Each structure stands twice: as structure tokens, then as C-alpha cells.
Amino acid sequence: MSSQLDSSTSQRRRFRPKLWALVLTIVFVAINVRLGNWQGERAEYKIGQQAQLDAALAAAPLKFDDLRPGAGIGVELRYRSMSLTGTFVADELFYVDNRIVDAKAGYGLLQSFRVESASSPNRTVLVDRGWLRASGNRASLPVVDTPSGNVTITGRINTPPSRNPGTFDNDGGQRLNYVSVPELSTRLARPVEPLIFEQASGPGLVEAARPLPGANFEKNRGYQLQWYAFAAMAIITFLVLSFRKA
């Protein structure tokens, strides 16, 4: 009887975690929870963008003359639809580098557009004409035609994209690493409206349209659950391995 009790006691497992395993688990869990929170923040941002887009599409189209010259656009005007009548400036064409669409590298095509405006003549707007797939030769840019004469285009207005702090400076050529309206205004030697007009139809629209804002927030939710699952698995593994024979 005594030997059976001794054998039973020796088989008992006690919670005896190792310090290094505890520290490693805490660090691993903290990193994965932070990554999960970041993906959740991205999803919430995209959901907010989608709601903003839906509200803008439901609103009546704006008139360009309602926009004060040089005035930035607020949240209430972002994604609002609008039509522009004027002319594309042939020698003011820019290629925004590193634009990825469907896992393919390409360029955003940006061009100056002189708007016919009753309130102020010769107002210039940067028109995002869409996306161009990059060729295998980085040295040469894709060749695109510029619509001639007076044209009418439709689309939505947007805020200029923010610059990534790690992005290389622009070199003054047609290829842009980032979009800065004040910088382009200086290069063109005239005021440029502090907005981007994302063309949706009309002359000048190129190969592929840009993705809608707010799309694919479900993907971020999936990544969020994935990171949280990794954190949970680490905790469970730590607890199981920390119970050892006495």
C-alpha cells in the first residue's frame, strides 16, 4: 500500500514554469496582441472610409465653382462626386511609383487639368487618371496619350495621399515617389488646388481603375484573429509544458 502511494505521488504534476519560458511567452504574446490590435485598427479605418464613401455617393454631385480656390477639402467633401470641364496639359504628366493592384506593380497616372471655372479662370487640378501596369524595364515609363481639346470628365474628389516617412525624395522628373501638391505647384510655377480628382469616366481614363476605399476590411479582420490565435496558442503551450512531474 505504501509503495502504491509513493508511486502515485511521484507521478503527480506540478505547475513549475521556467523563468526563461515565462519571459519568452510574455514577449511573444505582447507582439502578437499588438499586431492583432493594429489589424483591428486598419479594419476600423477601412469601415469608416466605406461609410464615408457611401454617404458621399448618396449626396448630390458638387459643382467645382462651389470649391473656394486654394481651400482644402474637409471630411464632409471627401469622395463627393463632381464633373470637370477643361483641358489636360500634355507636358504635365506624372507617374506615381509603387502602386500595387491585384499583386501587380504599376503606376498611378497623374496629370494637370486646367478647369473652366466661372469664379476663377485657369484653376489647375491634379487628375488621377487611373492605374498603369509597369513594364519589365524600369528605365522607360509607359507611353500614354493625352486627350486633346476641351473635355468633360467625371469622378470623385479626394485628399492628397500622405507621404510615407521612408519614401525617397522626388528627383524633379516625371516619376514620383510620393505626391505633394505644394511641391508640384512650385514645379509648375502656378497654384494647384489642394485635392486629387479621381477620374471615373470620360476621355483620359486609363487601363484600370483604382480600388474603392474601404474595400477588403474583412481581410484585416482575418489577420486580426490570426494574430490573437497565435497569442492564445503560446499561452496554452506555456501552461501545458509548465506542468511537470514533481
Order of alpha helices (4+ residues) and beta strands (2+ residues): alpha-beta-alpha-beta-beta-beta-beta-beta-alpha-beta-alpha-beta
